[in-house]
Amino acid sequence: MNDAVLLDAVLAHLRALVAFDTRNPPRAIGTGGIFDYLRAHLAGFEVQVADHGAGAVSLLAVRGRPRVLFNVHLDTVPDSSRWSASPFELRVTDERAIGLGACDIKGAAAGLLATAGASDGDMALLFTSDEEGADPRCVSTFLRDHPLSPRAGAGAEGGWGRRFEDVIVAEPTGCKAVPAHRGIQSVRVCFEGRAGHASAEQQPSDSALHQAVRWCVAALDFAAARSADSFDGLRGMRFNLGRVEGGIKPNMIAPQAEVRFGMRPLPSVDMDGLLHSLRGLTATQPAAFEETFRGPPLPAVAAEAVPRLRDARALAERLGIVVGGAVDFWTEAALFSRAGCTALVYGPGDIAQAHTADEWVALDQLAAYAENLRRIVQGGLA
């Protein structure tokens, strides 16, 4: 199969994948539909489909005895009224393929399917349906049921007993291997005061809103003081106050207040230590300080960030993939890294086109991605 035929195969698969409604939310996804399509185009693979409930479905396909697991999610963000045509009908121009999820990240899924059909080398694929919304289940359940270990390859058995050594997660990276990205933490902070008339002299702890404002100013200063911190080209700590609310009316002392904030620390930062520092920023301690979501960085273990970064770069070099810089956005590669594997992020397209109206991926990106995958799989590197 020459390069032009391979790209045609990618576009044929992409047209079919885009036509399936896999928006998340509402995540109305079952084991049929798009997963029936995958099964039909994975001849020669052992295939296992798992329903994790609430529209979270995964498909693991294995051929031979691969060392590398390729992972890609099939769910998309919802479309908007600003689309110029149906988001479920792929439009192909001289330079672009346009459709919901074409960039993030059904283009990569199509490339993996085309590669599976154009090669006979060892290959392992994990398709999931729950990356774009709340309550993700697929990857965490897969890691629970299929323990991964960088040291298990030589003695592990084929099929479902196989413990993959390395994982490549597809996200839009411009066809460059991304070995590192930030973590992500979302936190809820509550403050309690004493309701009363605002004409009286107040103590610092009387108003919950005053406490919240003082804490917010201290938190912004805390984040700004870390602007020079760096890791693999990433600089500083991303910090955002997303919501502040509380109080009753101007002439009443606020008895309660709540702050919601998010941050994206560097891979070299201890996430637990970061929370401890933020909680103690002001003399009056918050009544509650609750982390509502955590996604580890890539690499996932702060104390091992530098050697794991070297391992990821070495993997990219072994596979012949150009290494790119670290990125600010989060991916599920961090979950595989936390499980002990060497993990990379690698896929076609630009993150700037993800989640946009008339989302698109460049045809030359799709072609380069599929050609590289075929070289890796057919050359026995996977």
SULQUI-V693384 format. One record per backbone hydrogen bond with DSSP energy under -1.0 kcal/mol. NH is the residue of the N-H (numbers start at 1). CO is the residue of the C=O. Records with the same first field share a line. If there is no record, write none. Layout:
NH = CO ; CO
This chain:
6 = 2
7 = 3
8 = 4
9 = 5
10 = 6
11 = 7
12 = 8
13 = 9
14 = 10
15 = 11
16 = 12
17 = 13
18 = 14
19 = 15
20 = 17
24 = 76
27 = 23
29 = 27
35 = 32
37 = 33
38 = 34
39 = 35
40 = 36
41 = 38
42 = 39
45 = 42
46 = 62
48 = 60
50 = 58
52 = 56
56 = 53
58 = 50
59 = 127
60 = 48
61 = 125
62 = 46
63 = 123
67 = 382
68 = 382
69 = 166
70 = 124
71 = 168
72 = 126
74 = 128
76 = 22
83 = 80
89 = 86
91 = 98
93 = 96
97 = 361
98 = 91
99 = 359
100 = 87
102 = 99
106 = 101
109 = 105
110 = 106
111 = 107
112 = 108
113 = 109
114 = 110
115 = 111
116 = 112
117 = 113
118 = 114
123 = 63
125 = 61
126 = 70
127 = 59
128 = 72
141 = 137
142 = 138
143 = 139
144 = 140
145 = 141
146 = 142
152 = 149
156 = 152
161 = 158
162 = 159
165 = 67
166 = 67
167 = 342
168 = 69
169 = 344
170 = 71
173 = 347
174 = 349
175 = 347
177 = 322
178 = 345
181 = 298
182 = 327
183 = 265
184 = 295
185 = 263
186 = 293
187 = 261
188 = 290
189 = 259
190 = 288
191 = 257
193 = 255
194 = 206
198 = 251
200 = 197
206 = 203
208 = 254
211 = 207
212 = 208
213 = 209
214 = 210
215 = 211
216 = 212
217 = 213
218 = 214
219 = 215
220 = 216
221 = 217
222 = 218
223 = 219
224 = 220
225 = 221
226 = 223
227 = 224
229 = 226
231 = 234
234 = 231
236 = 229
238 = 264
240 = 262
242 = 260
243 = 260
245 = 258
247 = 256
252 = 249
253 = 196
257 = 191
258 = 245
259 = 189
260 = 243
261 = 187
262 = 240
263 = 185
264 = 238
269 = 266
274 = 270
275 = 271
276 = 272
277 = 273
278 = 274
279 = 275
280 = 276
281 = 278
287 = 190
288 = 190
290 = 188
292 = 186
293 = 186
295 = 184
298 = 181
304 = 301
305 = 302
308 = 304
309 = 305
310 = 306
311 = 307
312 = 308
313 = 309
314 = 310
315 = 311
316 = 312
317 = 313
318 = 314
319 = 315
321 = 316
324 = 177
326 = 232
327 = 180
334 = 331
336 = 332
337 = 333
338 = 334
339 = 335
340 = 337
341 = 336
342 = 165
344 = 167
345 = 178
346 = 169
353 = 350
356 = 353
361 = 97
363 = 95
366 = 362
367 = 363
368 = 364
369 = 365
370 = 366
371 = 367
372 = 368
373 = 369
374 = 370
375 = 371
376 = 372
377 = 373
378 = 374
379 = 375
380 = 377
381 = 376
